[in-house]
């Protein structure tokens, strides 16, 4: 991997730089107001009660009934009586995740909310520090701390306001990427397994970054980590988990339908059900969703497999994450926190390539092509960041998070483009490297014959 020298890095001028800073601060302010609203309106307007309910059941000796709806209803009503009228939000993750929340068990709701929110903010700064080490060009070109970009992205503050776990999930993804880049594949896979509280995402990400590329040590780490978290979950719940947990997942769509509204989901399922709903019956839309998801998955898998010796782990993780988001069946707004990784990695790639082009004076045709993809990337990232601010004058967007699937799809296309371009450049350099000795030998032969 080539990093441009400081003299060739294109830095933002003061006016654009401060415009970006002001925009980020405005975005943080708008999102922060919503987080404060969730805090001030109590447990019925945040997801933290999902996890406090699970912890209360374990603490009170009801762990064997953790995935029983009636038992969760009684426990949650005991903690928050408003549940009788506002409805149950059940704990539906593998039980081992409760260990992450255990430090706030026993605290009052408001205290637990604040402690978890500040802990998440601390994780954001840790993620920013880790990414700054991996993305030096982005940091130097903008002159803006990466933490500001992370906090300005709406899902990040949304997680803090809901008491959710998506920032922890993002941290484990970043740590896994750091380990893979450092040549510690076993640890990378193990860290991915620790994020299996969202196993419907992790399994697909692991398929792309580990299985398709033959990272057998990484797979061994993933299986080991999976056995650990699975064993912990089984130890907490007992044998009842084997039957109760799959049964809960099968029936939750009917028990709590408000949590499964497709129009809230920024994925292919959400945007296709919203876009085709006025014209087609749901029975006809579902095959379209399946075919669209299959095409996206197969294309991404083929390109990753074709470039399985790819050394830029950031690009592989980015494609894996974006593909997972698009083809997911169930996705909440807070889950979009993980799209920060592909956004920043691709922005780093675009800035690095642009700076290297300035250093080696590549032809204008290539520069124009790269400029076009950089513009697409900038518009895509801008759309994802503008969504929350645009909700203020256009409340329609509040209930149509599925529209974000469009910029995510564009980001996925850019990621695939960068993946292929990087592979072509690597092959070109290899060809030049092999050709050089032949040229030298030809010159020596000509000299001897002459």
C-alpha positions as CSV (number, residue, x, y, z in Angstrom):
1,X,0.0,0.0,0.0
2,X,1.4,3.3,-1.0
3,X,0.8,6.4,1.1
4,X,1.5,9.8,-0.5
5,X,4.0,12.1,1.0
6,X,2.7,15.1,2.9
7,X,3.8,17.4,0.1
8,X,1.4,15.8,-2.3
9,X,-1.7,15.5,-0.1
10,X,-4.5,17.8,-1.3
11,X,-5.6,19.6,1.9
12,X,-8.9,21.4,2.4
13,X,-8.7,25.1,2.2
14,X,-9.8,27.1,5.3
15,X,-13.3,28.0,4.0
16,X,-14.4,24.5,3.0
17,X,-12.8,23.1,6.1
18,X,-14.7,25.3,8.4
19,X,-17.9,24.8,6.4
20,X,-17.5,21.1,7.1
21,X,-16.9,21.7,10.8
22,X,-20.0,23.9,11.1
23,X,-22.1,21.3,9.2
24,X,-20.9,18.6,11.6
25,X,-21.7,20.7,14.6
26,X,-25.2,21.5,13.3
27,X,-25.7,17.8,12.7
28,X,-24.6,16.9,16.2
29,X,-26.9,19.5,17.6
30,X,-29.9,18.3,15.7
31,X,-29.3,14.7,16.6
32,X,-28.4,15.5,20.2
33,X,-31.7,17.3,20.6
34,X,-33.5,14.0,19.7
35,X,-31.3,12.0,22.1
36,X,-32.2,14.4,24.9
37,X,-35.9,14.1,24.0
38,X,-35.6,10.3,24.4
39,X,-33.9,10.7,27.7
40,X,-36.4,13.2,29.0
41,X,-39.5,11.1,28.0
42,X,-38.4,8.0,29.9
43,X,-38.1,4.3,29.2
44,X,-41.0,3.9,26.8
45,X,-39.2,6.0,24.2
46,X,-35.8,4.2,24.2
47,X,-34.6,0.7,23.6
48,X,-32.6,0.5,26.8
49,X,-35.5,-1.3,28.5
50,X,-34.9,-4.3,26.3
51,X,-31.5,-4.9,27.9
52,X,-32.5,-3.9,31.5
53,X,-35.4,-6.4,31.2
54,X,-33.0,-9.2,30.3
55,X,-30.6,-8.3,33.1
56,X,-33.5,-8.1,35.6
57,X,-34.7,-11.6,34.7
58,X,-31.2,-13.0,35.1
59,X,-30.6,-11.2,38.4
60,X,-34.0,-12.3,39.8
61,X,-33.5,-16.0,39.0
62,X,-35.7,-16.1,35.8
63,X,-32.9,-16.8,33.4
64,X,-34.4,-20.1,32.2
65,X,-37.4,-18.1,31.0
66,X,-35.4,-15.4,29.3
67,X,-37.0,-16.1,25.9
68,X,-40.5,-16.5,27.1
69,X,-42.8,-13.6,26.1
70,X,-45.1,-13.9,29.1
71,X,-42.1,-13.9,31.5
72,X,-40.6,-10.9,29.8
73,X,-43.9,-9.1,29.8
74,X,-44.2,-9.6,33.6
75,X,-40.6,-8.5,34.2
76,X,-40.8,-5.4,32.0
77,X,-44.1,-4.4,33.5
78,X,-42.5,-4.7,37.0
79,X,-39.7,-2.4,35.9
80,X,-41.8,0.0,33.8
81,X,-45.6,-0.2,34.4
82,X,-46.2,1.8,31.2
83,X,-45.4,-1.4,29.2
84,X,-49.0,-2.5,29.8
85,X,-50.3,0.2,27.5
86,X,-47.3,0.9,25.3
87,X,-46.3,-2.6,24.5
88,X,-43.5,-5.0,25.2
89,X,-40.0,-4.6,23.8
90,X,-38.5,-8.1,24.3
91,X,-34.9,-9.0,24.7
92,X,-34.1,-11.1,21.6
93,X,-30.4,-11.2,21.4
94,X,-28.1,-14.1,22.4
95,X,-27.8,-14.0,26.2
96,X,-24.1,-13.5,26.4
97,X,-24.7,-9.8,25.3
98,X,-26.1,-9.1,28.8
99,X,-22.5,-9.3,30.1
100,X,-21.7,-6.1,28.1
101,X,-24.6,-4.3,29.9
102,X,-24.0,-5.9,33.3
103,X,-22.0,-2.9,34.7
104,X,-25.2,-0.8,34.6
105,X,-27.4,-3.5,36.2
106,X,-29.0,-2.4,39.4
107,X,-28.9,1.3,38.5
108,X,-32.0,3.4,38.2
109,X,-33.2,3.9,34.6
110,X,-32.0,7.4,34.2
111,X,-28.6,6.7,35.8
112,X,-28.2,3.6,33.6
113,X,-29.1,5.6,30.5
114,X,-26.5,8.3,31.2
115,X,-23.8,5.8,32.1
116,X,-24.4,3.8,28.9
117,X,-24.6,7.0,26.8
118,X,-21.3,8.3,28.1
119,X,-19.7,4.9,27.7
120,X,-20.8,4.9,24.1
121,X,-19.3,8.3,23.5
122,X,-16.1,7.0,24.9
123,X,-16.2,4.2,22.4
124,X,-16.7,6.7,19.6
125,X,-13.5,8.4,20.5
126,X,-11.7,5.1,20.8
127,X,-13.0,4.1,17.3
128,X,-11.9,7.5,16.0
129,X,-8.4,7.0,17.4
130,X,-8.1,3.5,15.8
131,X,-9.4,4.7,12.4
132,X,-7.0,7.7,12.5
133,X,-4.1,5.2,12.6
134,X,-5.5,3.4,9.5
135,X,-6.6,6.5,7.6
136,X,-3.7,9.0,7.7
137,X,-4.5,10.7,4.4
138,X,-8.1,11.5,5.3
139,X,-7.0,12.9,8.6
140,X,-4.2,15.0,7.1
141,X,-6.3,16.2,4.1
142,X,-9.2,17.4,6.1
143,X,-7.4,18.6,9.2
144,X,-10.5,17.6,11.1
145,X,-10.6,15.0,14.0
146,X,-12.3,11.9,12.8
147,X,-14.3,11.8,16.0
148,X,-16.2,14.8,14.7
149,X,-17.2,12.9,11.5
150,X,-18.4,9.9,13.7
151,X,-20.5,12.1,16.0
152,X,-22.0,14.0,13.1
153,X,-23.4,10.9,11.6
154,X,-27.0,10.6,12.8
155,X,-27.1,6.9,13.7
156,X,-24.2,7.4,16.1
157,X,-26.2,9.9,18.3
158,X,-29.3,7.8,17.7
159,X,-27.6,4.8,19.4
160,X,-26.8,7.0,22.4
161,X,-30.4,8.2,22.7
162,X,-31.8,4.7,22.4
163,X,-29.4,2.9,24.7
164,X,-28.6,0.5,21.9
165,X,-25.5,-1.7,21.2
166,X,-24.5,-0.6,17.6
167,X,-21.5,1.4,18.6
168,X,-20.1,-1.6,20.5
169,X,-20.7,-3.6,17.4
170,X,-18.9,-1.0,15.3
171,X,-15.9,-1.1,17.7
172,X,-15.6,-4.9,17.3
173,X,-15.7,-4.5,13.5
174,X,-12.9,-1.9,13.6
175,X,-10.8,-4.0,16.0
176,X,-11.3,-7.0,13.8
177,X,-10.1,-5.0,10.8
178,X,-7.1,-3.7,12.7
179,X,-6.2,-7.3,13.6
180,X,-6.5,-8.5,10.1
181,X,-4.4,-5.7,8.8
182,X,-1.8,-6.6,11.4
183,X,-1.6,-10.2,10.2
184,X,-3.5,-11.6,13.2
185,X,-6.3,-13.4,11.4
186,X,-7.2,-15.7,14.3
187,X,-7.8,-12.6,16.5
188,X,-9.7,-10.9,13.7
189,X,-12.1,-13.8,13.5
190,X,-12.4,-14.1,17.3
191,X,-13.4,-10.4,17.6
192,X,-16.0,-10.8,14.9
193,X,-17.5,-13.7,16.9
194,X,-17.8,-11.4,20.0
195,X,-20.2,-9.3,17.8
196,X,-22.5,-12.2,17.3
197,X,-25.2,-10.4,19.4
198,X,-26.1,-9.3,15.9
199,X,-25.4,-12.6,14.3
200,X,-27.5,-12.0,11.3
201,X,-24.9,-9.4,10.2
202,X,-21.8,-11.0,11.5
203,X,-22.3,-14.3,9.8
204,X,-22.5,-12.7,6.3
205,X,-19.5,-10.3,7.1
206,X,-17.4,-13.3,8.2
207,X,-18.4,-15.2,5.0
208,X,-17.0,-12.4,2.8
209,X,-13.8,-11.5,4.8
210,X,-12.9,-15.0,6.0
211,X,-14.6,-17.9,4.0
212,X,-14.4,-16.5,0.5
213,X,-10.7,-15.6,0.9
214,X,-9.6,-18.8,2.6
215,X,-8.6,-17.2,5.8
216,X,-8.6,-20.5,7.7
217,X,-6.9,-19.0,10.8
218,X,-9.6,-16.3,10.9
219,X,-12.3,-19.0,10.5
220,X,-10.7,-20.9,13.4
221,X,-10.8,-17.8,15.5
222,X,-14.4,-17.1,14.5
223,X,-15.5,-20.7,15.4
224,X,-13.7,-20.5,18.7
225,X,-15.3,-17.2,19.6
226,X,-18.7,-18.5,18.4
227,X,-18.3,-21.5,20.7
228,X,-17.4,-19.3,23.6
229,X,-20.3,-16.9,23.3
230,X,-22.7,-19.7,22.5
231,X,-21.5,-21.6,25.5
232,X,-21.9,-18.5,27.7
233,X,-25.5,-18.0,26.4
234,X,-26.3,-21.6,27.0
235,X,-24.9,-21.5,30.5
236,X,-27.0,-18.4,31.3
237,X,-30.3,-19.7,29.9
238,X,-29.9,-23.4,30.1
239,X,-31.3,-26.1,27.8
240,X,-34.5,-24.1,27.3
241,X,-32.6,-21.8,25.0
242,X,-32.4,-24.5,22.3
243,X,-36.1,-24.4,21.8
244,X,-37.2,-21.0,23.2
245,X,-34.8,-18.8,21.3
246,X,-35.6,-20.0,17.8
247,X,-39.3,-20.0,18.7
248,X,-39.0,-16.3,19.7
249,X,-37.3,-15.3,16.5
250,X,-39.9,-17.1,14.4
251,X,-42.9,-15.4,16.1
252,X,-41.6,-11.9,17.0
253,X,-42.8,-10.4,13.7
254,X,-46.3,-11.2,14.8
255,X,-45.8,-10.4,18.5
256,X,-44.2,-7.0,18.0
257,X,-45.0,-6.0,14.4
258,X,-44.1,-2.3,15.0
259,X,-40.4,-3.3,15.2
260,X,-40.5,-4.9,11.7
261,X,-41.9,-2.2,9.5
262,X,-40.0,-2.4,6.2
263,X,-40.3,1.3,5.4
264,X,-38.1,2.1,8.4
265,X,-35.3,-0.2,7.1
266,X,-32.5,1.3,4.9
267,X,-32.0,-1.9,2.9
268,X,-33.2,-3.4,-0.3
269,X,-36.2,-5.0,1.4
270,X,-37.3,-1.6,2.7
271,X,-36.9,0.4,-0.4
272,X,-38.4,-2.2,-2.7
273,X,-41.5,-2.8,-0.5
274,X,-42.0,1.0,-0.3
275,X,-41.4,1.6,-4.0
276,X,-43.4,-1.3,-5.4
277,X,-46.1,-1.3,-2.7
278,X,-48.6,0.9,-4.6
279,X,-48.5,-1.4,-7.7
280,X,-47.8,-4.9,-6.5
281,X,-49.1,-7.3,-3.9
282,X,-46.6,-8.3,-1.2
283,X,-46.6,-11.8,-2.6
284,X,-45.2,-10.5,-5.8
285,X,-42.8,-8.0,-4.2
286,X,-41.0,-10.7,-2.1
287,X,-39.6,-12.6,-5.1
288,X,-38.3,-9.3,-6.4
289,X,-36.6,-8.6,-3.1
290,X,-35.1,-12.1,-3.1
291,X,-33.8,-11.8,-6.6
292,X,-32.4,-8.3,-6.0
293,X,-30.7,-9.4,-2.8
294,X,-29.3,-12.5,-4.5
295,X,-27.9,-10.5,-7.4
296,X,-26.2,-8.0,-5.0
297,X,-24.8,-10.9,-2.9
298,X,-23.5,-12.9,-5.9
299,X,-21.9,-9.9,-7.6
300,X,-20.1,-8.9,-4.3
301,X,-19.1,-12.5,-3.6
302,X,-17.7,-13.0,-7.1
303,X,-15.6,-9.9,-7.0
304,X,-14.3,-10.6,-3.5
305,X,-13.5,-14.2,-4.6
306,X,-11.8,-12.9,-7.8
307,X,-9.7,-10.6,-5.6
308,X,-9.2,-12.9,-2.7
309,X,-5.5,-12.1,-2.5
310,X,-6.4,-8.4,-2.0
311,X,-4.1,-6.8,0.5
312,X,-6.3,-3.8,1.3
313,X,-8.4,-5.3,4.1
314,X,-10.3,-2.0,4.5
315,X,-11.8,-2.4,1.0
316,X,-12.8,-6.0,1.7
317,X,-14.4,-5.1,5.0
318,X,-16.2,-2.2,3.3
319,X,-17.7,-4.3,0.6
320,X,-18.7,-7.0,3.1
321,X,-20.4,-4.5,5.4
322,X,-22.3,-2.7,2.6
323,X,-23.4,-5.9,1.0
324,X,-24.6,-7.1,4.4
325,X,-26.6,-3.9,4.9
326,X,-28.3,-4.1,1.5
327,X,-29.3,-7.8,1.6
328,X,-30.3,-7.9,5.3
329,X,-33.8,-8.9,6.1
330,X,-34.1,-6.9,9.3
331,X,-32.2,-3.6,9.9
332,X,-32.8,-0.7,12.2
333,X,-31.6,2.9,11.8
334,X,-29.0,2.5,14.6
335,X,-27.5,-0.4,12.7
336,X,-26.3,2.1,10.1
337,X,-23.5,3.0,12.5
338,X,-21.4,0.4,10.8
339,X,-21.6,2.2,7.5
340,X,-19.2,4.7,8.9
341,X,-16.4,2.2,8.3
342,X,-16.9,1.9,4.6
343,X,-17.6,5.6,4.2
344,X,-14.3,6.6,5.8
345,X,-12.3,3.9,4.2
346,X,-13.6,4.8,0.7
347,X,-13.0,8.5,1.4
348,X,-9.4,7.7,2.4
349,X,-9.0,5.6,-0.8
350,X,-10.3,8.4,-3.0
351,X,-8.0,11.0,-1.4
352,X,-5.0,8.8,-1.4
353,X,-5.4,7.9,-5.1
354,X,-6.0,11.6,-6.0
355,X,-2.8,12.6,-4.1
356,X,-0.8,9.8,-5.7
357,X,-2.0,10.9,-9.1
358,X,-0.7,14.4,-8.4
359,X,2.6,12.8,-7.3
360,X,3.2,10.6,-10.4
361,X,1.4,12.7,-13.0
362,X,-1.0,10.1,-14.3
363,X,-2.8,10.7,-17.6
364,X,-5.7,13.1,-17.7
365,X,-8.2,10.4,-18.9
366,X,-7.6,8.4,-15.7
367,X,-7.8,11.5,-13.7
368,X,-11.2,12.4,-15.2
369,X,-12.5,8.8,-14.5
370,X,-11.3,9.0,-10.9
371,X,-12.9,12.5,-10.5
372,X,-16.2,11.1,-11.6
373,X,-16.1,8.3,-9.0
374,X,-14.9,10.7,-6.3
375,X,-17.9,13.0,-7.1
376,X,-20.3,10.1,-6.8
377,X,-18.7,9.1,-3.5
378,X,-18.9,12.7,-2.2
379,X,-22.6,13.0,-3.1
380,X,-23.4,9.6,-1.6
381,X,-21.7,10.5,1.7
382,X,-23.4,13.9,1.7
383,X,-26.8,12.3,1.3
384,X,-26.2,9.9,4.2
385,X,-25.1,12.8,6.4
386,X,-27.9,15.2,5.3
387,X,-30.7,12.8,6.1
388,X,-31.2,13.8,9.7
389,X,-31.1,17.5,9.0
390,X,-33.5,17.1,6.1
391,X,-36.0,15.5,8.4
392,X,-36.6,18.8,10.1
393,X,-38.3,20.5,7.2
394,X,-39.5,17.2,5.7
395,X,-41.0,15.0,8.4
396,X,-42.0,12.5,5.7
397,X,-38.4,11.2,6.0
398,X,-39.0,10.2,9.7
399,X,-41.0,7.2,8.6
400,X,-39.1,6.4,5.4
401,X,-35.6,5.5,6.4
402,X,-35.7,3.0,3.5
403,X,-34.8,5.9,1.2
404,X,-31.3,5.7,2.6
405,X,-30.9,2.4,0.7
406,X,-30.3,4.4,-2.5
407,X,-27.1,6.2,-1.3
408,X,-25.9,2.9,0.4
409,X,-26.3,1.1,-2.9
410,X,-24.3,3.9,-4.6
411,X,-21.7,3.5,-1.9
412,X,-21.6,-0.2,-2.6
413,X,-21.0,0.4,-6.3
414,X,-18.2,2.7,-5.5
415,X,-16.7,0.2,-3.1
416,X,-16.8,-2.5,-5.9
417,X,-15.2,-0.1,-8.3
418,X,-12.4,0.8,-6.0
419,X,-11.8,-2.9,-5.2
420,X,-11.5,-3.7,-8.9
421,X,-9.4,-0.7,-9.7
422,X,-7.0,-1.5,-6.8
423,X,-6.6,-5.0,-8.2
424,X,-5.9,-3.8,-11.7
425,X,-3.2,-1.4,-10.4
426,X,-1.6,-4.2,-8.4
427,X,-1.6,-6.5,-11.5
428,X,-0.2,-3.7,-13.6
429,X,2.7,-3.2,-11.1
430,X,3.4,-6.9,-11.0
431,X,3.5,-7.0,-14.8
432,X,5.9,-4.1,-14.8
433,X,8.0,-5.8,-12.1
434,X,8.2,-9.0,-14.2
435,X,9.0,-7.1,-17.4
436,X,11.9,-5.1,-16.0
437,X,14.3,-8.1,-15.7
438,X,13.4,-9.1,-19.3
439,X,14.2,-5.6,-20.5
440,X,17.5,-5.7,-18.7
441,X,18.4,-9.1,-20.1
442,X,17.5,-7.9,-23.6
443,X,19.7,-4.8,-23.2
444,X,22.6,-7.0,-22.0
445,X,22.1,-9.4,-24.9
446,X,22.1,-6.6,-27.4
447,X,25.2,-5.1,-25.9
448,X,27.0,-8.5,-26.1
449,X,25.9,-9.1,-29.6
450,X,26.8,-5.6,-30.6
